[in-house]
């Protein structure tokens, strides 16, 4: 016949150890322990949840630590998940707009709009080509990036040194074969991001400053390539003037493309 014993306290007759139950057994009970306790074989707790964490302080049962899945540790505040470390060791902040602050309270990372990676292409040599109504790919003016999430965006910033006389070129970017950031279709007009002014002096050059926030919605590798076009046989020159004289009037420059992955 089963029996039970209820006591108000258990005090060891000698030494400092008290044993409850049999070796390898499980004891379930509610207890309040004060002072410092040492558990040589660890403590196993339930997984818990954001509203009822496994480990919480006295008087605040919906704030603490819980374990939402294997190899994952999460933290709750007021019954809502505030942060977690996933099974790959990544820190995740589930609430939009959550910030990470330094010891002075200043933001060092904002979840939405954070810059996650930056790549840049710098072209220091020259390029010449003729479009004459057909899109012209500018050799060496491309950059590639692989977004880490389909919700992230790519900010394109370009600084292009160019020259041309007797014609006005237009420029734009093509993302892995798809034209982006261009004007709406209208008859037989060329669709570009912006017009590129011509030079009236063959010793002059111009600068094409470009920025566009792209939404590729993919995690595949992307290549952004500069294209130009015009309507005649006049030449497009990159990083040099038309005349390109070897004296003090001649100038050589650089052109750059910078891609920034922006957290969505």
C-alpha positions as CSV (number, residue, x, y, z in Angstrom):
1,X,0.0,0.0,0.0
2,X,1.3,3.4,-0.9
3,X,2.0,5.9,1.8
4,X,3.2,9.5,2.1
5,X,5.0,11.6,4.5
6,X,4.6,15.4,4.8
7,X,7.2,17.4,6.8
8,X,7.9,21.1,7.3
9,X,11.6,20.7,6.8
10,X,14.3,18.2,6.2
11,X,17.5,18.6,8.2
12,X,20.5,16.2,7.6
13,X,21.6,14.4,10.7
14,X,25.2,14.7,9.6
15,X,27.1,16.3,6.7
16,X,25.5,18.7,4.3
17,X,23.7,16.5,1.7
18,X,20.0,15.6,1.6
19,X,18.7,13.0,-0.8
20,X,15.1,12.8,-2.0
21,X,13.8,9.8,-4.1
22,X,15.8,7.1,-5.7
23,X,18.8,7.4,-8.0
24,X,17.8,8.3,-11.5
25,X,14.3,9.2,-10.4
26,X,12.4,12.5,-11.0
27,X,11.0,14.6,-8.2
28,X,8.4,17.3,-9.0
29,X,7.7,19.8,-6.3
30,X,7.2,23.5,-5.6
31,X,9.8,25.0,-3.3
32,X,11.4,28.2,-2.2
33,X,15.1,28.1,-1.7
34,X,17.0,31.0,-0.2
35,X,20.7,31.6,-0.1
36,X,23.2,30.0,-2.5
37,X,22.5,26.5,-3.9
38,X,24.8,24.3,-5.9
39,X,23.5,21.7,-8.3
40,X,26.3,19.4,-9.5
41,X,24.4,17.7,-12.3
42,X,22.6,20.8,-13.7
43,X,18.9,21.7,-13.8
44,X,16.4,20.7,-16.4
45,X,13.4,23.0,-16.9
46,X,10.4,23.0,-19.2
47,X,10.7,24.8,-22.6
48,X,8.4,27.6,-21.5
49,X,7.0,30.4,-23.7
50,X,7.1,34.1,-24.0
51,X,4.1,34.5,-21.8
52,X,5.3,32.0,-19.2
53,X,9.2,31.7,-19.4
54,X,10.9,28.7,-17.9
55,X,13.2,30.9,-15.7
56,X,11.8,34.1,-14.3
57,X,12.3,36.4,-11.3
58,X,10.1,36.4,-8.3
59,X,7.0,38.6,-8.8
60,X,7.5,38.9,-12.6
61,X,6.4,35.6,-14.1
62,X,6.1,36.8,-17.7
63,X,9.7,38.1,-18.0
64,X,12.6,35.8,-18.2
65,X,14.2,33.0,-20.4
66,X,12.5,30.3,-22.4
67,X,13.5,27.8,-25.1
68,X,11.2,27.9,-28.2
69,X,13.0,25.2,-30.1
70,X,16.1,23.0,-30.1
71,X,19.4,24.9,-29.6
72,X,17.6,28.2,-29.3
73,X,17.5,30.6,-26.3
74,X,14.9,33.4,-26.1
75,X,14.2,36.2,-23.8
76,X,10.8,37.6,-22.9
77,X,9.7,41.0,-21.4
78,X,6.2,41.5,-20.3
79,X,5.0,38.3,-22.0
80,X,6.5,39.3,-25.4
81,X,9.6,37.9,-27.0
82,X,12.3,40.5,-27.0
83,X,15.3,38.7,-28.5
84,X,16.6,35.2,-29.2
85,X,19.8,33.4,-30.2
86,X,19.0,30.9,-32.9
87,X,20.6,27.5,-33.5
88,X,23.3,29.1,-35.6
89,X,24.2,31.7,-33.0
90,X,22.5,34.6,-34.7
91,X,20.9,37.3,-32.6
92,X,17.4,38.0,-33.7
93,X,15.3,41.0,-32.7
94,X,11.7,40.0,-33.6
95,X,10.1,43.4,-32.9
96,X,10.2,45.9,-35.8
97,X,12.2,49.1,-35.0
98,X,14.1,47.4,-32.1
99,X,17.5,49.0,-31.5
100,X,20.7,47.9,-30.0
101,X,22.2,50.6,-27.8
102,X,25.7,51.2,-26.5
103,X,26.5,52.0,-22.8
104,X,25.6,55.7,-23.5
105,X,22.2,54.8,-24.8
106,X,23.0,55.6,-28.4
107,X,21.9,53.4,-31.3
108,X,24.6,51.1,-32.8
109,X,22.2,49.0,-34.8
110,X,18.6,49.6,-35.9
111,X,16.8,46.5,-37.1
112,X,14.9,48.1,-40.1
113,X,17.1,50.2,-42.4
114,X,20.4,48.8,-41.1
115,X,23.3,48.5,-43.6
116,X,24.2,44.8,-43.7
117,X,26.9,44.7,-46.3
118,X,28.7,47.1,-48.8
119,X,30.5,46.2,-52.0
120,X,32.1,48.6,-54.4
121,X,33.6,48.6,-57.9
122,X,36.2,51.2,-58.8
123,X,37.2,51.6,-62.4
124,X,40.4,53.7,-63.0
125,X,41.1,52.9,-66.6
126,X,39.1,54.3,-69.6
127,X,36.4,53.0,-71.9
128,X,35.1,54.1,-75.3
129,X,32.1,52.9,-77.2
130,X,29.3,53.8,-79.5
131,X,25.6,53.0,-78.8
132,X,23.8,54.6,-81.8
133,X,20.3,53.4,-80.6
134,X,21.4,50.1,-79.1
135,X,22.0,49.7,-75.3
136,X,25.8,49.9,-74.7
137,X,27.2,48.0,-71.7
138,X,30.1,49.9,-70.2
139,X,32.9,47.5,-69.6
140,X,34.2,47.3,-66.0
141,X,31.2,49.2,-64.6
142,X,29.3,46.5,-62.7
143,X,29.1,45.2,-59.2
144,X,27.6,42.1,-57.6
145,X,26.0,41.4,-54.3
146,X,24.0,38.6,-52.7
147,X,21.1,39.8,-50.4
148,X,20.7,37.9,-47.1
149,X,16.9,38.1,-47.1
150,X,14.2,38.5,-49.7
151,X,12.8,41.5,-47.7
152,X,16.0,43.5,-48.0
153,X,16.7,46.2,-50.5
154,X,19.8,47.2,-52.5
155,X,20.9,50.9,-52.5
156,X,22.9,51.7,-55.7
157,X,25.1,54.7,-55.6
158,X,27.2,55.5,-58.7
159,X,29.7,58.3,-59.6
160,X,30.5,58.2,-63.3
161,X,33.1,60.4,-65.0
162,X,32.3,60.6,-68.8
163,X,32.4,62.9,-71.8
164,X,30.8,63.1,-75.2
165,X,30.3,65.9,-77.8
166,X,27.6,66.3,-80.4
167,X,25.2,63.9,-78.6
168,X,23.4,63.4,-75.3
169,X,23.7,60.0,-73.9
170,X,21.3,58.5,-71.3
171,X,22.4,56.1,-68.5
172,X,20.7,53.5,-66.4
173,X,21.4,50.2,-64.6
174,X,20.5,46.7,-65.5
175,X,20.1,44.2,-62.6
176,X,21.0,40.7,-63.8
177,X,19.4,41.4,-67.2
178,X,16.5,43.5,-66.0
179,X,16.4,47.3,-66.5
180,X,15.6,49.1,-63.3
181,X,14.9,52.6,-62.2
182,X,13.9,53.8,-65.7
183,X,11.2,56.1,-67.0
184,X,7.8,54.8,-68.2
185,X,7.4,53.6,-71.8
186,X,6.2,56.3,-74.2
187,X,6.2,55.5,-77.9
188,X,9.6,54.9,-79.3
189,X,11.5,57.1,-76.8
190,X,14.6,55.6,-75.1
191,X,13.9,54.7,-71.5
192,X,16.8,55.7,-69.2
193,X,17.4,56.7,-65.6
194,X,18.7,60.1,-66.5
195,X,20.1,62.1,-69.4
196,X,23.9,62.7,-69.5
197,X,24.8,66.2,-70.6
198,X,27.1,66.7,-73.6
199,X,30.4,68.6,-73.4
200,X,30.8,71.7,-75.6
201,X,34.6,71.5,-75.3
202,X,36.5,68.4,-76.2
203,X,38.8,68.9,-73.2
204,X,35.8,68.9,-70.7
205,X,34.2,66.0,-68.9
206,X,31.0,65.6,-66.9
207,X,29.9,63.7,-63.8
208,X,26.8,61.4,-63.6
209,X,25.7,61.0,-60.0
210,X,23.1,58.3,-59.5
211,X,21.2,56.7,-56.6
212,X,18.4,54.2,-56.6
213,X,16.9,51.9,-53.9
214,X,16.1,48.6,-55.6
215,X,13.8,45.9,-54.3
216,X,15.0,42.6,-55.9
217,X,13.1,40.3,-53.5
218,X,15.6,37.5,-53.8
219,X,18.6,35.9,-52.0
220,X,20.3,35.0,-55.3
221,X,23.5,36.7,-56.5
222,X,22.8,40.0,-58.3
223,X,24.9,41.9,-60.8
224,X,24.2,45.6,-61.5
225,X,25.6,46.8,-64.8
226,X,25.8,50.3,-66.2
227,X,24.3,50.9,-69.7
228,X,24.2,54.0,-71.9
229,X,22.4,54.8,-75.1
230,X,22.1,57.7,-77.6
231,X,20.6,58.3,-81.1
232,X,23.7,58.6,-83.3
233,X,27.3,57.5,-84.0
234,X,29.0,59.8,-81.5
235,X,31.4,58.1,-79.1
236,X,30.9,57.8,-75.3
237,X,34.1,58.2,-73.3
238,X,34.5,57.1,-69.6
239,X,37.1,58.5,-67.2
240,X,38.6,60.8,-69.9
241,X,37.7,63.8,-72.1
242,X,37.0,63.5,-75.8
243,X,40.3,65.0,-76.8
244,X,42.3,63.3,-74.0
245,X,45.3,65.5,-74.7
246,X,48.6,64.6,-73.1
247,X,49.1,68.0,-71.5
248,X,47.7,70.1,-68.6
249,X,44.2,70.3,-70.2
250,X,43.9,66.5,-70.3
251,X,42.3,64.8,-67.3
252,X,41.8,61.2,-66.2
253,X,39.5,60.2,-63.4
254,X,37.7,57.3,-61.8
255,X,34.1,55.9,-61.8
256,X,32.6,53.9,-59.0
257,X,29.6,51.8,-58.2
258,X,28.6,51.1,-54.6
259,X,26.0,48.6,-53.5
260,X,24.6,48.6,-50.0
261,X,22.2,45.9,-48.6
262,X,19.6,47.6,-46.5
263,X,17.6,45.6,-44.0
264,X,13.9,45.5,-44.8
